Amino acid sequence: MFKKDDFLIIGITGPFGSGCTTAAKFFEKDFEKIRIEYISGKNKVQADIVKWYKSDADEYQHCKQFLQHFERIFTLNYDLLLYWTLMQEDIIPNLRCDDGFRKPEDKDAEYVTWEPENTYSQNIYYLHGALHIFDAGSEIQKYTWIDTGIPLMEQIRDALEKNYFPLFVAEGTSEEKLTRIKHSDYLSKAYRSFIPIKGALFIYGHSLSDNDNHILRLIEIGKISQLYVSIYGNPEDENNIKLIQKANALTTARHPRNPLEVFFYDAESAQVWR
């Protein structure tokens, strides 16, 4: 089924579920309250995010085996699950993963930065940002464990102390999300990188909900020729029926000269974690 130029868009969930909902509820609070709660350690999100990291080697290996099939990966999740998976360098298979971040001119900096001119080989895109990526004003910074040996959650707390805020899209509607994307060079670049892809696109772990219509619209008007959509559970469940209808609607919106085939697969058959 897979070819080396296939693409993947994920709303990926881990063995403990997705971290995005938890994080979104936390970060929609008043900024100063967030900063105080996080620095003091009096919030639940830290513990919830950390538990996703505590997957065992077998789970990470299964996930990496799934990811190895795809030339480029676009994720709609902004939790740390994909990052943690890609950083498991001691677990085979080894994956080519380039998110565009590089060491800044200040070689002693304890972070890496993103610049448009360094994205020629980028193949990992956080379409809605991520919790470990920060807008520091004059630059986009990404915090890593490998450069400091300091757990990411501690680095995030330190960033909040400096009044830095994670760069991610938590707005509710598709229109609000797209507005946020267009006001960020980093997010806009990821969005534009999704537009020209061709061939097969696999969607795993995403409901095709209306609040992501700004991404689905790119599939509708794009050049993707085969779309594979994961279904979890009974296809006749109400939510899955809506998902199937939404996916099929993408095909009817296409011009006959640019057809789109849609296929559905059992999400559990992908064995992303087991």
C-alpha positions in Angstrom: 0.0 0.0 0.0 2.8 2.4 0.9 5.1 4.2 -1.5 8.1 6.2 -0.4 6.6 9.5 -1.5 3.4 9.0 0.6 2.4 11.7 3.1 0.9 11.5 6.5 -1.3 13.9 8.4 -1.9 12.9 12.0 -4.1 13.8 15.0 -2.1 11.0 16.6 -3.0 9.8 20.0 -0.7 7.8 22.3 -1.3 4.9 24.6 -2.8 7.3 27.1 -4.7 9.5 24.5 -3.9 12.9 23.1 -2.4 15.7 25.1 -3.9 18.5 23.1 -7.3 18.7 24.8 -5.7 18.8 28.3 -3.2 21.4 27.2 -5.8 23.5 25.4 -8.0 23.7 28.5 -5.0 24.7 30.5 -3.6 27.4 28.2 -7.0 29.1 27.5 -6.7 30.5 31.0 -5.4 34.0 31.7 -1.7 34.1 30.8 -0.5 35.4 34.2 -2.5 32.7 36.0 -1.0 30.1 33.6 2.5 31.4 34.4 2.0 31.3 38.1 0.4 27.9 38.2 3.0 26.3 35.9 6.0 27.8 37.7 4.6 26.7 41.1 3.8 23.2 39.8 0.2 23.5 40.9 -1.4 22.4 37.7 -2.5 19.0 36.4 -1.3 19.5 32.8 2.4 18.8 33.7 1.7 15.4 35.2 -0.7 14.5 32.3 1.8 15.5 29.6 4.7 13.6 31.3 2.7 10.4 31.5 2.5 10.3 27.7 6.3 10.2 27.6 6.4 7.1 29.7 5.7 4.7 26.9 7.9 1.7 26.8 10.4 0.8 24.0 8.0 -1.6 22.3 5.4 1.1 22.0 7.8 3.6 20.5 9.2 1.0 18.1 5.7 0.3 16.8 5.1 4.0 16.3 8.4 4.5 14.5 7.7 1.5 12.3 4.5 3.2 11.2 6.1 6.6 10.7 8.9 5.2 8.5 6.6 4.7 5.6 6.0 8.4 5.0 8.2 10.9 3.2 6.7 13.9 5.1 4.7 14.1 8.3 2.2 16.9 9.0 0.7 16.8 12.5 -2.3 18.7 13.8 -1.4 17.9 17.4 0.6 20.3 19.5 1.5 18.0 22.4 4.9 16.4 22.7 4.1 12.9 21.6 5.5 13.0 18.1 8.6 14.8 19.2 9.3 12.3 22.0 8.8 9.4 19.5 11.2 10.9 16.9 13.8 11.4 19.6 14.1 7.8 20.5 17.3 7.3 18.6 18.2 4.1 20.3 15.1 2.4 19.0 14.9 1.1 15.4 14.0 2.0 12.8 16.0 5.2 12.4 13.9 7.9 10.8 14.8 10.9 8.8 13.3 13.7 10.8 14.0 17.4 10.1 11.6 20.0 11.5 13.6 22.9 10.1 15.2 24.0 13.4 18.9 24.7 13.6 21.6 25.9 16.0 21.4 29.7 16.1 24.4 32.0 15.6 24.9 31.9 19.3 26.4 28.4 19.5 26.1 28.4 23.3 22.3 28.9 23.2 20.3 26.1 24.9 17.7 26.0 22.2 17.5 25.8 18.4 15.8 28.3 16.1 13.7 28.2 12.9 14.4 30.4 9.9 12.7 30.1 6.5 16.0 29.7 4.7 16.8 26.5 6.6 13.7 24.6 5.6 14.9 23.1 2.3 15.0 19.6 3.8 12.3 19.9 6.3 9.9 16.9 6.5 8.2 17.3 9.9 5.6 20.0 10.1 3.6 21.1 13.2 0.6 22.6 11.4 -0.8 24.0 14.6 2.5 24.6 16.5 3.6 22.7 19.5 4.2 23.1 23.2 8.0 23.0 22.9 8.1 25.8 20.3 8.1 29.3 21.5 7.7 32.7 19.9 10.5 34.7 21.5 9.7 37.9 19.6 12.8 38.2 17.3 13.0 34.4 16.7 11.1 31.1 16.9 12.8 28.9 19.5 12.4 25.2 20.1 13.5 23.6 23.3 15.1 20.2 23.3 16.4 17.7 25.8 19.5 16.7 23.8 21.0 20.2 23.9 20.6 20.7 27.7 19.8 17.4 29.4 17.0 19.3 31.1 13.5 17.8 30.9 11.2 19.7 28.5 8.6 20.4 31.1 11.3 22.2 33.2 12.3 24.2 30.1 8.7 25.2 29.4 8.4 26.4 33.0 11.6 28.5 32.6 10.3 30.0 29.3 7.0 31.0 31.0 9.1 32.7 33.7 10.6 34.8 30.9 7.0 35.6 29.7 7.5 33.4 26.6 4.4 31.6 25.4 4.1 28.3 23.4 3.4 28.8 19.7 0.3 26.7 19.0 -3.2 27.1 17.6 -5.9 26.5 20.2 -8.6 28.8 18.8 -12.0 27.1 18.4 -13.2 27.6 14.8 -11.5 27.0 11.5 -11.6 30.7 10.7 -10.0 31.6 14.0 -7.3 28.9 13.5 -6.5 30.1 10.0 -6.2 33.7 11.2 -3.7 32.6 13.9 -1.7 30.7 11.3 -1.5 33.6 8.9 -0.1 35.8 11.6 2.9 33.5 12.2 5.7 33.0 9.7 6.4 29.6 11.1 2.8 28.4 11.0 2.2 29.9 7.6 5.2 28.1 6.1 3.9 24.8 7.4 0.5 25.5 6.0 1.9 26.5 2.6 4.1 23.3 2.5 1.0 21.2 2.7 -0.6 22.8 -0.4 1.5 21.3 -3.2 1.8 17.7 -2.1 0.7 15.0 -4.6 0.1 11.3 -4.6 -1.3 9.5 -1.5 -2.2 11.1 1.8 -2.9 9.0 4.9 -4.9 10.5 7.7 -4.5 8.8 11.1 -6.4 9.7 14.3 -8.3 12.7 13.0 -12.1 13.2 12.9 -12.2 15.6 10.0 -14.1 18.0 12.2 -15.3 21.3 11.0 -12.8 23.3 13.1 -10.1 22.0 10.8 -11.8 22.9 7.6 -8.9 25.1 6.7 -6.8 22.0 6.3 -9.5 19.9 4.6 -10.0 22.7 2.1 -6.4 22.2 1.0 -7.1 18.5 0.3 -10.3 19.5 -1.6 -8.5 21.9 -4.0 -5.1 20.2 -4.0 -3.4 17.6 -6.1 -3.6 14.6 -3.8 -5.0 11.6 -5.8 -5.6 9.0 -3.1 -6.8 9.7 0.4 -6.7 7.1 3.2 -8.7 7.9 6.3 -8.5 5.9 9.5 -11.7 4.8 11.3 -11.7 3.8 14.9 -14.3 1.3 16.1 -17.7 0.6 14.5 -18.0 2.4 11.1 -21.7 2.7 11.8 -21.2 4.8 14.9 -22.6 8.3 14.6 -19.2 10.0 14.7 -17.7 7.6 12.1 -20.7 8.1 9.8 -20.0 11.9 9.9 -16.3 11.3 9.2 -17.1 9.1 6.2 -19.5 11.6 4.8 -17.0 14.4 5.3 -14.3 12.4 3.5 -16.5 11.5 0.6 -17.6 15.1 0.2 -14.0 16.0 -0.6 -14.2 13.8 -3.7 -17.5 15.3 -5.0 -15.9 18.8 -4.7 -13.1 17.9 -7.0 -13.0 18.8 -10.7 -13.4 15.7 -12.9 -9.9 16.4 -14.4 -8.4 16.2 -10.9 -10.2 13.2 -9.2 -9.7 12.1 -5.7 -10.1 8.5 -4.5 -11.0 7.9 -0.8 -10.3 4.8 1.1 -11.0 3.9 4.7 -9.0 1.7 7.0 -9.3 0.3 10.5 -7.1 2.6 12.8 -6.2 -0.4 15.0 -4.9 -2.3 12.0 -2.1 0.3 11.7 -0.7 -1.0 15.1 0.8 2.4 15.8 1.5 1.5 19.4 1.0 -2.2 19.7 
